[in-house]
């Protein structure tokens, strides 16, 4: 890792410390209501399908004070109908849900607009909407389980509305959006849904659907001349790499910036289930600094218990990319004495017993670490945010099979949003909001991807580093902002740095990438001091790249 990247990462530790959320909700004035209709079941009624064949929307007004500055806004909750491509270009295929916030009184031709989405793949944008950038956010505990309802919504003093208009886009099939089958009977509907799912639920189909949504949105709301940004979280960063290439090369939409949160571009770097892929040792190297940060947070490192996180990260990175990487590379040629020596040093950075590390062949994947770190207390460690802990489900298993952070906050986000969207945004009565599509019977995501310049899609492990590189080459003014959390085991921060330092771009283009890391997890914004720092950094990024007066 280059010194400047680590320096930025460690400097960001100085920006954040600990607390949680609070304050009372406020209401928005309604100016138009959404259409109502029959309930949405797993097999939608023909009446609902017909409603979704046409765009729907509800417009309301509100205000929010962001870091002392009051912003009056217009909110639009709705759906857009997205047609197919090629021979299907006049055929409605998807109703995609969105929530847009426009600052009132702003010059639309100069006002930045940011398109925002979560990942999964298979997730709606409820998380970024309710936790990070919307004018309201839900109150959750910092690193413990949030008590059950009633939940609190507060004015979001760190909404991104002070810097940009916002468009939260729900992935096809999530939120209020649905695939749009053309069949007239139940059997035909099921077949249509299955055929559409194969076209849309995959890396390339998803990228094309989002590009068509964005270009249609730009036309509908007259925003073609606005400074434009993409903001993706988790798989949303994968989507952003693919989408930025499509928008610029296919649709002639140059972007001012791409903002990545909790990045994963090359799935070969993932430490999730890495033990099932013998011979691929890179994930263990890239996850070690996060293991160290996590063990330090839970006071499992006596050697560093009175120290600061910054020096620990520096030492863990040096060990990971040096002696540890060399030991893994040696494989079966590593001597028994050297294996024990490395295991003892690995113990100092992970808190795991030397004997366990040696039985694991020095290779502990994410699920194993989450299960073992606090197993003496029958406690499992979080994955998305390793600051979280919860009761272990099965103390005799190899890995933990639930995420304490997801269990701790998901109900608060989903419940608060369902209340907010109907009461404040006046949209969605008699419709089901899907926070994700994981319980849909035919959800099967295709990782097959045709990289830029390739004639055929690849079935191998997904890697979209080439897509982001192509976008940066096609538009050499494109700026990329990388954000991540030190306590994220889903997409470790050091893996993001590794990916970006290996992008096939020129040294000049590398200067277009900036890095910011925070003492939080995958959902950086769930830690309020980190949300403030993230907000201020993103605002500065937009202000420096929106080409105003340039």
N, C-alpha and C positions, 0 to 999 in steps of 0.2 A: 504494500500500500504506500502510495506517495505520501511524503510527510505533510503536505498541505491538506490532504484529505483527512488524515488523522487529526491534524491540528484543529480543523473545523469541527470534527466530531467531538473532540474533547472540550473545545471551547464552548460548545453548545450545552455541556453539562453545567456551565456556570449560569445558564439562563433559567433553569427550572429547579423546583424543589418538590412540594407535595400535595396539597389539599383536595377538596372535591367541589361539587356544584351547589347552588341554592337560589331562591327568589320566586315571586309569584308570576303566573302566566298573565298575558294580556290578550285581548281579542282583536280581530281584524274586521273592518266593515265590509259587508258583502255587497257586490254590485251585480252579480249574476250567479245563478245556481246551476249545478250540474243536473243533467237529466237523470231520472231514477228509472229503475226497471227491475226485472226478476233477479233473484239471487244467483250468484255465480257458483255452480257446482263443478265437480271434476270433469263432468261431461256437460259443457255449457248448453243452455237452452237455445233453441233457434232464435228466440226473441233477443237474447243477449248478444248472440253473434251478429244479428242484423244491426243492433245498436252500435256495436264496435266497428262496423263497416264504414262508419262516418266519424270524423273527428268530433270529440266532445271536449268541453272546457268549462271552467268556472273561474271568474275573475273577482278577486277581492283586493282590498287595500289595507296597508298596515304601516307601522313604523318600528324602528329598532334603533337603540343607541349603541354604537360600536366604539369602544374606547373613548367615550365622551362626545362622540359626534352622532347627531340624530339623522337617520336616513329614512325618508318616506319612500315606500315602494308599492308597486303593483304586483300581485301574485297571480299566476295563472296555473291552475291544475288541470290536466287534461290528457288526451290521447291524440296521437297522429297516426294516420293509416299509411303504412309503408308497402308499396308495390314491389313486385319481383323485378328481376333483371332479365335482359334478353327477351326470349319469347313470352315471358311472364310479366313484362314491364307494365302492363295495364291491369294486372290481377292483384287485388289486395291480398297481402300475405300475413301482415302483422299489424296489430294495434299496439303501439309502444306508448307507455305512460310516461309523463314528465311533469315536473314542477318547476316553473320558471319564476324568477324574481327580478323585476326591473326597477331600477332607481328612478323615481319620478323627477321630471325636470331636466334629465341628463340628455345631452346630444348623442343620439344612438350611433351616429357615424364615428364618434370618438370614444364612446364608452366601451371598455373591454367587456367581453362576454366569455364565460368559462363553462365548458360542458363537463359535467361531473358524473362519475359512476363508480360503483363498487366492483367486486370481482366474483369470486367463487371458484370457477364459473358457475353461475346459477343464482346469483344474489341480486336483489333489488338494491336501490340506493338509499334505503331507510337509514343506514348507519352513518354515512357522511351527511345526510340531510338533518338527522336528529342529534348528531354528536359533534359535527364540525362546523359546517358552513351556513346552514339555514338560519333564518332570523329567530328561531326558537331552538332550544336544545333541552334534552331530557337530563334530569339530575340523577347521577348514579354514584355509588361509592367508588373511592379511588382504586383500591386493590382487594376489596372484599365483596361478598355477595350482597347485592342491593335488595333490601326487603321488598316484599310483594306490594301490589297496588294498595292505596293510590300513589301514583308517581307524580312528580312535579315537572312542569315545563316552565322554563325561564326565558326571558329575553337573552339572546346570545350576544354578549358583549364582544365576542370574537368572530362574529359572522363575517364572511368575505365580501359582504355587500358594500363595504366602504371602498373596495378597490375594483369590483367587477359586478356586472349582472351575472346571475347564476341560473344554470339549467341542469336540474338533476334528472338523469335519464335512467329509467328502469329497463333492464335487459329484457328482450322479448320473452314473454311467458311469465314475467314477474310483475309485481305491483298490480295495477289495474289493467295492464295490457295483456293480450292473449294472441296466440296464433289464430289465424282466421281461415278455417276450413271452408270449402265451397260445397261440400256434400249436403244433401237434403234429408238423409235419414241417418240414424245413429251409426250404422255400419260404415257409411260413406264418410261421416264426420271423423270417425276414429281413424280411417285410412288416410284422410286428408291431413289430420293432425300429425300422424306418423311420418308421412312424406315431407311435410313442412319442417318437422323437427330435424330430420336428417339434413335438410338444406341450411337451416338457420342455427341450430344448436351445435356449433363447432367454431373453431378459430376463425376460419375464413368467412363463413356465412354470417357470423356475429359481426365481424369487422365491416362487411358490406351493409348489413342492416343499420349499424350505427352511422356509417357514412351517409346513407340515404336519409336517415332521420335528421342528421345535422344539416345537410344541404337543404332539405325541405323546411326545416326550422328557420334557417337564414332567410329563405324566401318569404315565408309566412309572416315573419316579424321584421323584415327589412333590415337585417343585420349583416349583409354581405361585406360592408365596408368597416365593420367594427374590428378592433384587435381581438384575436381569437386564441383561446387556450383550451387545452385538454387537461383534466385532473382525474387520474385513475388511481385506485387503491388496490393492492394485492394483484389478483388476476386482472384487475383494471389497468395495471401498468403493462401487462402483456398485451391487453387490448389496445392501449395507447400506442404501443410500438407498431402494431399492425395498422391501426386506424390512421396514425399520422402519415404513414406511407401511402395508404389509399387516398386520403383526402388531398394530399399534395400532388401525387403523380396522376391519379385518376380523375379527381374532381377539380383540380386547379385551385384548391383552397390552401394557401400558405398560412401556416400557423405562426403566431408570435412566440408561443412557448408550450412546452409539454412538462407538466408537473407530476412527478411520480412519487407515490407514497407507499412504502413497504413493497419494494420492487422485486419482481421475479421475471426475468426475461429468458433465462436458460434453465429448464427444469432439471438438467443434470446437476445443478448446484443445490438442489433441495435435500435437506437432511431428513425429511419425512420418509420413513421406510427405506433409508439408504442401505440398511443391512441386507435387504432383499436383492441388492444389485452388486454382488461381489466383484472386486476389481476396480470399482469406481470409488476412489478415496477422497476426491476433492470436497464433497459435502462435509466430511468430518473436520477438515481443516478450516473451512469457512464458518462452521457453526461454533467452533471452540471459543471465540471471544464472547459469544452470547451465553454459552455455558458458564464461562467465568463470571460475567456480569450477574447472571441469575444466582449462582452459588454465593456470590458476594452479598447480594441483596438479602438472601435468606440466612446469612451468617453461617455458611457452611465452609468458609475458608479461614481457618485460624491464622494462617500466615498473613492474611490481608485484612483481618477483621477490623483493625483500627485505621486502615488506610483509606484512600480515596479511589473512586472508580477509574479515573483517568489513567494513573500509572499502571493499574492492573490490566486495563485494556491494552496498553502499549506492550506490556510484557507478554500477555497472552497472544497477541498478534505476532510478535517476534518468534515465540516458541512455535506457534501454529504453522507459520510459513517456512520455518527453518527445521529444527530438530524433529518436530512431530511429523511434518510432511515427509521428511527423509525416512523416518522409521516406517511409515505406512508404505512408502514406495518400495522399501526393501522386501516387504512381504515375508515369505518363509525363510529368506536369507538373513533376517534379523536375528542376532544372537540372543540367547536367553538372558544374558546379563544386560544387554542393551535394552531388551524389551522391558525388564523390570525397572531399569533406570528411567525410561520414558514413562512407564506407568506411574512411577512415583511423582514425576513432575506433572503428569496429567492429573493426578490426584490433587496436587496443589492448586490447579486451575479449575477443577470441576467439583471437588468435594466428594467424589465417588471413591469407594474403597479400592485400594490397589488390587486386591484379589479379584474384585468384580471387573476391573478394567482389563486385567490379564485374561480372565475367562472370555471377555468380549473381544479379545484379539486387538485391544486398543481402539476398537471401533464401536462407539455408542451413538445410535441414531436418536432422532428427536424424541420418539415415543419412549424409548428406553430411559433417556435422561429424565424426562418428565415423570416417569414412574419411580425411578430409583432415588432421586435427589433427597426426598423427604420421607422415604418409605419407612424409616425407623419410627416415625410418628403416624404411620398409616395415612399419609397426606400425599396427594398428587399435585404436581406443579403445572401451571398453565402452559398452553402452547402459544396462543395468540399474544398473550401478555404473561410472561413468566413471573411477574410480581404476584399474580393471583395463585391461590392454593385452594384445594377442596378435598373432601374425604376420598380416599382411594377406593375404587369400585371393587377391585380384586387384588389383594396384596400379594397373591401368588402368580399373577400374570407377568408376562415379559414387558408389556407396554401398558400405558394408561389408554383407555378408549373413550374418554370424554374430555372436554376442555373446561376447566374451572372458570376461565374468564367468560366464555360463551354462556355457560350456565348462570354466571353472576349478573349479566347485564342484558341478555337478549329480550327477556320479557319486558323490561322497562322501555327499551327502544321500540319494540313492536306495538306494545299497548299504548304508549304515549302517542306514537304516530297515528294509529288508527283513530284515536280520539281527536287529535289535532286536525287531521285532514278533513274530517267531516264537520267539526264544529267551527274551525277557523277558516279553512279553505273552501268549505261548502261543496265538497266533491266526494263521490263514492258511496252515496246511500244505496243500499240494496246491491252492493257489489263487494266482492271479496278482494282484499289487498293481499297479494302473496309476497311475503318478505323474501321468499326464494322458491325454487321449483324442484327441490330435492325430493319432495313427496309426490311429484307427478309421475304417474306410472311409466311413461315412455321417455323420461329424461335420460339421455345418454349423450354426453358431450364428446364430440370428435376432436382429437388433438392433431388430426391430419392438417398439414399446412403447406401451402405453396409459397416459398420464400421469394422475395424480389429477384428477378432474373432467372428463376427456375421454371422449367417447362411443366414439371409435374409435382404434385404435392408429396410430401414425405410422411411416412408412417412412424418415423423414429421419434425419440424424445423431443418434445417441443423446445425450439430455440428461436426466439424472435429478435435476437441481437442484430441480425442482419437487416431486419425491417427498420429498426430505429436508426441504424447506420445509414440506410438508404434514404430515409427521410431527412437526416442531417446533411447528407451530400446533395440531395435534390434542392434543399433550401439551406444554404450555408449560414443564413442568419438565424436559423432556428435555435432557440435556447432551451436547455433541458435542466430541470431542477430535481434533484434526488433527495428524498426525505425518508427517514426510517427511525425505528426505535431500538435502543440497546437491548430491550427485553423481549424481542420478537423472535420466536423460534420457527414460525411459519415461513418467514422470509428474512433470514438473518442479515443484519446491516452490512457485515463484511462481505457477504455474497454479492450484494448490490455493487459495492465498490469493485470487487473482482470482475463482475460482468462489464461494468462501464469502462474499466481500464483495459479490457480486452475487446472493445468494440472495434471493428475494422474501419477506422476513420483516421484522418490525418492529425498530426499534432495541433494544427491550427483549430480544427473542429473540437478537439478535446477541451479547449478553452471555453467552449460554449456550455460545458457541464458544470454545475455547482452542486455541492453536497451539504446536507444539514441533518444531524442526528440528535436524538432527544432521549432523556431517561424515562422512556415509556415503552409500550409494546407495539404490536401490529397496528392497532387503532390508537395512534399517537395521541389523538385528541381526547381520549378517555381520561387522560391525566391533565388537569386544567392548566398548570404552569407550562406544560408542553404544548397545549392548544394555543396559548397566548404566543409562545415563541414561534410555533408553526405559522400562526396567522401573520405575525409581523414579518417573518421571512418571506412568505408568499406574497404579501402586499408589496414588499420591496422588490421582489422578482418581477411582478406585473408592472409596477411603476417604471422599472428600468428597461422594460422590453416592449411597452405598448406603442412606441414610435410617435408619441405625442410631441408635436413641434419639431420633429426631426426630418 
